[in-house]
């Protein structure tokens, strides 16, 4: 199972599911990370945490432990982000 935390900068993926039914899962979905959405990984902090992402036209940061809750499938058109 591939998660958002497994992706590297410049890659894209589609959200399959947000795991869990707690407050954290609800908060992740409220940020626009919902089934079918395309997510681009823009970069990582110097130590790899948090991740800088683009979803629904805006940028957000997620910690790796939060990103592990998001299962994804690699997008067929992944290109480096300039």
C-alpha positions in Angstrom: 0.0 0.0 0.0 1.5 3.3 -1.2 1.0 6.3 1.1 1.6 10.0 0.5 4.6 9.8 2.8 6.3 7.4 0.4 6.4 10.0 -2.5 9.4 12.1 -3.4 9.5 15.8 -4.5 8.3 16.3 -8.0 5.9 13.3 -8.0 2.1 13.3 -8.3 -0.5 10.9 -7.0 -4.2 10.4 -6.7 -5.8 10.0 -3.3 -7.3 6.5 -2.8 -8.4 6.8 0.8 -7.8 8.6 4.1 -7.3 6.0 6.8 -9.2 6.2 10.1 -12.3 7.8 11.3 -10.9 10.1 13.9 -10.4 13.9 14.2 -7.1 13.7 12.3 -8.7 11.9 9.3 -11.5 14.5 9.3 -9.0 17.4 9.4 -7.0 15.9 6.5 -10.2 15.6 4.4 -11.2 19.2 5.3 -7.9 20.4 3.8 -9.1 19.0 0.5 -7.3 15.6 0.5 -10.2 13.5 -0.6 -10.7 10.4 -2.8 -9.7 11.1 -6.4 -7.8 14.4 -5.8 -4.5 14.9 -7.5 -1.7 15.8 -5.1 1.8 17.1 -6.1 4.7 16.8 -3.8 6.5 20.2 -4.1 9.3 19.6 -1.6 10.4 18.5 1.8 11.8 20.3 4.8 15.6 19.8 5.3 15.1 16.8 7.5 12.3 15.4 5.4 9.4 16.5 7.6 7.0 18.2 6.9 6.1 17.7 3.3 5.1 20.7 1.1 2.2 19.7 -1.1 -0.2 21.2 -3.7 -3.8 20.1 -3.7 -6.8 21.8 -5.3 -4.7 24.7 -6.4 -3.3 25.6 -3.0 -0.2 24.7 -1.0 -0.2 22.9 2.4 2.3 21.1 4.6 1.7 17.7 6.2 3.8 15.9 8.7 5.0 12.4 7.7 2.8 10.8 10.3 -0.2 12.5 8.9 0.8 11.7 5.3 1.0 8.0 6.2 -2.8 8.1 6.7 -3.4 9.0 3.0 -3.2 6.0 0.6 -2.5 7.0 -3.0 -1.9 5.6 -6.5 0.8 7.1 -8.6 -0.6 9.5 -11.3 0.2 8.5 -14.8 1.6 12.0 -15.6 4.2 12.7 -12.9 6.6 15.5 -13.8 9.2 17.5 -11.7 7.9 20.7 -10.2 9.9 23.8 -11.2 
